Amino acid sequence: MSKNNLKLLLLCLAVLILPIALAFLTRPMIAPSLLWTAPHDLDATLFWTLRLPRQVLAVLIGAALSLSGVSFQSILRNPLADPYILGVSGGAALGYVLAVALGLPLFFQPIAGFALALTCLLGLYRLASSEGVLATLNLLLIGVIFNSFSFAIILVINALANFGQAHQILNLLLGSLDAYAWPRVALMAVFTIASGVILFSRADRLNALSLGDEEAFHLGVNVEREKRLVFILTSLLVGASVSLCGLIGFVGLFVPHLTRLLVGADHRRLLPAAALFGGLFLSMSDFLACHLLSWDTLHTTLPVGVITALIGAPIFVWMVRRNASGRLL
């Protein structure tokens, strides 16, 4: 077995073991034996209905954001490409807020987030293109501006919303994994697994696109069709993630770079490794968020988006400084 395959195997085992262990270790701790010795006990019910679905959701959201980051960075060939920079998150958040403000059912909220994320991304893609050629720098700049514009609209809607809707919008902006009911977990699992499988099936094409559009074209890749497909899938992942758990930044930005250092740039290994690593990172970040300020005198928890930013930003800066040329790809 090659070293990279061994690393993938270890990541798989870690994803299977660590989130379950963290569900037991969350205060107050639960003894694993309680699940079969007293399956109807309150602690056992707490484990199955609250702690385990929260950890599973963390893994799914982390995987979705990491897959999006890998895909964007590959097709745009830019280390700063990230759904939270390109404007996708702004569109997804605005779609979710509009669904909340209009009182749409729970099932339609991620659909609204996906629909507006995709619409905004395709619009930004067209604005940043000149004579059919995408200018990556223009896309990044327009994406940043659009994000600011989207959040301004969100704040206007928040000011006009009732108390319950305003609370939902606040959770969206902070980023939280409190939406851990099993139906929501199942919904996110469908989006993440389906999109991940399709992206993995296009791994060879993503390898070609990461070389550049002209090189990919000479290798027989339909460049524009593949880019559109990636944009649709990543919009689906980000739209569902934002609609369920709000804005959790930096996962899709630095996890792909760390994963490249771990398993290389071949997307046949990079995509599954990034999904696993991103899931592990968000699971551990949520565990820290629940415990970092939960001392006896505080009795509070941090939003998980705060932890990912506090960890992700310094790591990303260190990675940029570590590379002598200043490039990460």
N, C-alpha and C positions, 0 to 999 in steps of 0.2 A: 504494500500500500504506500502510495506517494505521501510526502509530507503534507501537501495541500489537502488531499483526501482525508488524511488523519485529522487535520485541523477542522474540516467540515464535520467529521464524525464527532469530535469532541464538542463542537458547538451544538450539534443536535442533542447530545446527551445533556449538556448544560441547560438547554431550553426545556427539556423534559423534566429535569430535576430541580433546578434553582427556583423557578416561580412557585412550584409546589412547596418547597422548603420555606420560602419567604412567606407564603400564606400561613404556615404553621407558626413562624417566628414573629409575626405581627402581634404587638401587645394588645390584649393579654394573650400569651402564648397558649397554643393548644397542643396537647399530646397526640401524636398520630394514632396511638392505640385506641383513643377514644372513638375513632370513626367506626370501628367494628365492635368494640365492647359496649358502647352506649350510642348507637347510631341516631337515636331520637333525642339525645341530650341537646341543650341549647347551644353549647359550643360546637357540636358537630353540625347543627343546622347553620350556625354562623359561618362555618368553614365552607359549606357547600353553596350557600345562597349569597354570600357577600365576598369572602376573601378569595376563593378560587376564581369566580368569574372576573373579579377585578384584575387578578394576575394574568389571566388568559387574554383579557382585553388589552392589557399593557403590551403583551407580546405581539398581538395582532396590529395594534396601532404603530408600535415601533417598527415592525416589519414593513407595514405599508409606507411609512414615511421614508424609510431607508431605500426601499425599492424605487420610490419616486425620485429620490436624490441621485441614485445611481443612473437611472434612465436619463434624467435631465442633463447631468454632467457629461454623459457619453454622447448624446446626440448633439449637444451644443458645444462640446469640447471646451468647457469653461469650468474651472474649479469652484466658482461662486454660484453656479446654477443650482437652484434650490427652490422647491415649491413656495417657500415663504419669502423669497426674493423676487420670483418671477410674476407675482400677482395672483397665482392660483389660490393661495390661501385667502387672499382678500375677497376673491369672487366666491369661494366656498363659504366663507363666514357671512358674507352679505346674503347669499342664498338661504342659509340657515336662519339668519335673523328675520328675513322676510317671511319665511315659513312659520316661524314662531309668532311674529306679529299678526299674521293672517289666521292663526289658529289652526294650521293644517295638522293632520294626524302625525303621530311619531314616525310612521313608516315613510312618509313623504319628505321628512326633513333632510335625511341624507341624500335623497333624490334631488331635492331642490339645491342642496349644496353642490352636488355633482354637476347638475345642469348649468348653473351659473358659473361654476369654476371652468367648465369646458367652454362655455360661450365666451367668457372673458379671455381665456387663454388663446382661443382661435382669433378673437378680435385683436389681441395684443400681437399675435404672430403676424397678422396681416399688416398692422401698423408699423411693425419693425422690419417688414420686408420691402425690398426695393427691386422691381423687375424680377420678381420671383426668387430673389436671393435674400436669405435671412441674415440680418446684421445682429450678431449676438449681443454686442454692447448696447445697441438700441433697445433690444428686448429686455435686458436687465434694467436699463434706466426707466423705460416705460413701465415695467413691472413694479418697480419701487414707487413710482409716482401713483400708479393705479392703486396700490395697497393703501397709501395714505388717503386717497380719495374714497376708497371703500370704507375705511374706518371712520372717516368723517360722516358718511351716510349712516353707518351703524350707530354712531353716537347720537345723531338726530333721531333715529328710530327709538333708541333707548330712552331719550328724553320724553318721547311721546307714549311709551309703553306703560302698561300697568305694572304693579309691583312684582307679580309672578313672572311676567315676561322679562322685566328688567333684570331679575335674578338669573334667569337662564342666559341672558346676553352677557352678564358679568362673568359667569362660569365659562362661557365661550372665550372671552378675551383673556382670561387667566390661564386656561388650559387645565383640565381636571379629568381624572379617571373615575369620577363618581357615577357615571352612567354604566354601571356594571351588571345590570339585570341580564339574565341569560338570553332573552330574545335579542337584545342589542348586541351581545357578544356573537350570537349566531349570525346576525345580519352583517357585522363587520367581518366575520370569518368568510362568508360567501364572497364579499368584495375582495378581500385580501388574497384568498387562495385562488380565485378565478383569474384575477389580474396577474398574480405572481406566476401562475402556470403559463399564461399566454406570453408574458415577458420572457420567461425562461425558454420557451419554444422559439423566440426570436433572438436568442443569445448570439448566434453567429452573425446575424445582421447588425446587432448592436456593436459587436467587435469591429465590423467593417465601418459603421458610422463613426466610431470613435477615432478612426484614421482620417476622417474628413469626407465631405460630400463627394468630391471628385473621385477619390480613391474608392469609396463605396459604390459609386455608379459604375466604375470600371470593373468592379467585382460582381456586377450583376444585381445590385440592390436597387429597388425602386425607392429612392431616397425620400421623396415627399410623402409617399404612401406610408412608409415606415414611421416617419416623424409624426404624421397625423395619428397613427395607431398608438404610438407611445404617448402622445398628448392626451388622447382619449382615456387610456388606461390610468395614467398618472392623475388625471383630473378626477376619475372615479375614486381612486385611492385617497387622494387628499380631500375630496368633497365628503366622503364617508367619514374620514378621520376627524375633520374639523366639526362636522355636524354632530358627532357623538361625543367628542372629548375636547373640542375647542382648539385653540392655537398652542401647539407644543413645538417650540422652535428648536433649531440646531440639530435635531436628530437626522434629518435628511441632508444636512450640510457636511458634518464632519464624520459621521459613521461610514459613508462610502470611502472616504480617504483612509481611515484606519483599516478598513477591510481590505483595500488594495495593498496596503503594507503587509497584511497578514497572508493573503492568498493570491495576490497578483491581480492583473487587469483583465484576465480572460473572464468574460461575462458568464460562461458556463459554470464557473465557481464563484465569481463575484456576486451574482444575484442571490443565490441561496445563502451564501455566507453573510452578505449584508443584511438580508431579512432576519437571519438568526441573531446576528450581533445586535441589530437595532432592537429586536424584541427583548433581548437580555438587558440591554442598556436601559430601556424605558421601564422594565420591570424593577430593576434595582433602583432607578431614580425615584420611582413611586414609593418604594419601600423607605428610602431616605426622606422623602417628602412627608411621609406619615409619622416619622420618628424624630426628625431633626429638631422640631420645636414642640414636641409632645411631653415636655417635662411637667412635673407636678404643678409648677407655678404658672404655666402657660396654657396648657390644654388646647392646643391648636395645631393645625397641620398646614404646610405650605402647598400651594398648587404645584403639580409636577412640572409645569412649564418653567417655573422658577429654577428648579433643580437642573433641568436639562440646559438652561441658559448659563447657569453658574458653572457647570462642568464643561459644556460644549465650547463656549467662547474661549476660555484659556487654552484648551486643547487645540482648537483650530489655529489660534495665533501661534502656538508653539510649533505646529506642523508647518506653517508658512515660514517661520524663522529657521526651522530645521533644514528646509530645502534651500540649498545655496542659490539656486536660480530664481527662487520665489514662486515657482510653479509647482502645482500639486499633481498635474496629470502628465 
